Amino acid sequence: MDALIIAAGFGSRLRDVSDSKPLTPISGIPLLELGARQARAAGAERVVVVTGHEAERIEAALPSIADRAGLPVVAQRVADWTKPNGWSVIAGAEVIAGNYLLMMSDHIFSAPILAGLARQGSADRGVTLAIDRRCDNPLVDPDDATWVQTDARGFIRAIGKTIPDYDAVDCGAFLATPELAEAIRTAIAAGKAGSLSEGMQRLADAGRAATWDIGTAWWLDVDDPRAFELAEAQAPAELPEVYTRP
């Protein structure tokens, strides 16, 4: 299994802390390296990083990240990083055969989340999204969260930042099949901008978008200075398998 990490955007909300969000150190370890290490612990044998903004700088850091993480970490550039994140998913999926863990470069997770998500593959779904049903989780920024409404089966009925009714929040980790990139392409062909959520909604409309509840596990979207401070304070204790590694 591969992991696909999206690291192509500008990262404007974290610019007061770091001039490169994917390379921002959290207690000494860059976000991209945290993602690679966590992907390996969940069973990934290779990490594909989609680059865009400051691609050369990020790509130059990947060999050392690969050495420290203990698995191949390779780059795949998106043609236009200013487009929505679904275009990055399409670019990365082009060099991946089969299912893959899909992660955002600014999200970090306690070990049970990715390990549990990696075991959720099934023929009845084209994607499985890790969700947190604690909609009042104090670590979640409600103004930036992607919300999820599920049906009685736990499959996605609606997903997006502005949906009026929801019962969970998107954790930013997916077990994807090739259907996801194809759904994003179909949404673009229908006139959509090409966001990941638009592709997810198409799979949801087809009854192919499942969820997996993380329960009380810890996760954090390191997207602004407040979240960065929380990550600095909490990540070493929440990710002991990373921070106690020689």
Disulfide bonds with the S-S distance in Angstrom:
none
